């Protein structure tokens, strides 16, 4: 074989290999690649890399109602007050038509206008002067300082409360907080001062914080969730346990069940605990569990897009029907035909084998994994149908941990005081749930007599 023929043969073999590789790559590209988003996974909306105006990212179905305020909705607008802080009388001294002088004693009120504004803010500094009087017995009797005045110079309760309000409730980072107090309030606060205010207040709130934990411990329903956060550059976790009336938040370095065991050594034995499918959450000692159906619906969205099984669509419809049933009536008896229909459909969907469903290990492995999980958690799916106080989702717990994500977006991470934030945020959320003004709730903590703290 000549040299030229050898070259031609080698090139032919190389072309054949390249053609096969091109065909393989084209086959991969031709398959639909399903990206995980907030609508088909547990990713938050902020992690969605792409957005299409034609795709609805929400699990909520499109409403037939018009956009904007609905008929009968009571609007709110700025209203005049009966007793303004200051009144300025506008009286003309002469007539614009003839130029004649006018007698102001004959004035009549024609109309009124009011301007709502905030006066220039200046710090109020109260000096307490202690005097002494020498008694006839020879003793120098000195007057006592008020209980809250403990140092020769200190910050007052309103200023401390505002620091906590802006940091814990409005998520303001220390640098912005310093700038706000300096430029707007006329007070220069160091970073160390801000830290000490938060640390002392969290210490004062410790008793209330432990009371919240005890309330959760004896509650009949508890929602629980956890979320990641950076602390000094390392991954940490914030846990939350909440009821309709209280929120208890905890900063921890772990996502394991040991956190639950250390926080609630006797478990939550009275409660139905609602959570996602995290094994640590499901290990909680409790009266029963309710899986968040919203999490399951997101999982099913992904399975429908990725593996396209009719079973996933049917199971999704089952969960939606169960949620709709809860919206019609808050509680059902076990023998109610509507609830029984949900249970029967569930048993049917979870009774077939993979072979009967026509699933293949490679093509439907994610659906098969989900199927096995549903069989295992069968008794945790529809507890909410038979309990007035149990919802079908864990949205309240997700709302409770959302402030952590907002805080991370603004500040990036915690360098310290993560547990202090958890304590004070628990107080804030509990106040909101009970219809109490947040600032007043914070001030009630600040007003607690000082507890000696290190640092």
Secondary structure, DSSP 4 states (H G I P E B T S, - for coil): --HHHHHHHHHHHHHHHHHHHHHHHHHHHHS--PPP-TTTSS--GGG-----TTS--SSSPPPSSPSSSPTTPPP------SS-S-------SB-TTT--B--GGG------------PPP----PPP---EEE-TTS-EEEPPPPTT--SSS---HHHHHHHHIIIIIS---HHHHHHHIIIII-----HHHHHHHHHHHHHHTHHHHHHHHHHHHT-SEEEEEEEEEEETTEEEEEEEEE-SS-EEEEEES--SHHHHHHH-TT-EEEEEEEE-S-HHHHTS-EEEEEE-HHHHHHHHHHHHHHT--HHHHHHHHHHHHHHHHHHH-S---TT-HHHHHHHHHHHHHTTS-HHHHT--TTTSHHHHHHHHHHHHTGGGSSGGGG-TT--SS-HHHHHHHHHHHHHHHHHSSBSS-HHHHHHHHHHHHHHHHTT--HHHHHHHHHTSPP-----
